[in-house]
Amino acid sequence: MPMNRAHRRLCSSEKWAQGVRDRLLPWALEDVELGDEVLELGPGYGANLRVLVEQVPSLTAVEIDGDTTRLLRESWGERARIIHGDASDLPLPDGGFSSVVCFTMLHHVPEVPTQDKIFREAFRVLRPGGIFAGSDSQPNFRFRLLHIGDTMNTLPPKTLPGRLEAAGFTDVLVDRHPESGGLRFRGRRPE
């Protein structure tokens, strides 16, 4: 996982998990119908997963880090399907999910072309009419400090809509949080 020690400590903390539950996910998923088969890309230490598993009938998560995948399976394997894999080359069939979500993980993907592959893979595994939704951070002083020695490739809000549309999504929305400045996005696979 491309994170320094302080970043790993923060993202695995109960304080982070509470912020995800109370603020991040309600904002990121406002007015989003996730449906019955949800895929989370890059769950990390599982702060999002522990909220989603309570809200959806079926949850699958794909995590690139092998050790983190093992920890997630130990904690959540009875309630969610946890797969060790790469979100830019998903080991999943076409059209199997009602929604695909990812939260604060895309800035850890080092190259724009790989981020774009993730968008195309999300599109591929969605059912017609399915939604791709999520959020990510935007750079500020504190964020830059937290990412010293980390991968930090944030999503420019001005170019993100076009990138999602190039992956095939319609009804694309990208907006910013009025306080944190983070962004949320969504797009739909056409019927």
Secondary structure, 3 states (H helix, E strand, C coil): CCCCHHHHHHHCCHHHHHHHHHHHHHHHCCCCCCCCEEEEECCCCCHHHHHHHHHCCEEEEEECCHHHHHHHHHHHCCCCEEEECECCECCCCCCCEEEEEEECCHHHCCCHHHHHHHHHHHHHHEEEEEEEEEEECCCCHHHHHHCCCCCCCCCCCCCHHHHHHHCCCEEEEEEECCCCCCEEEEEECCC
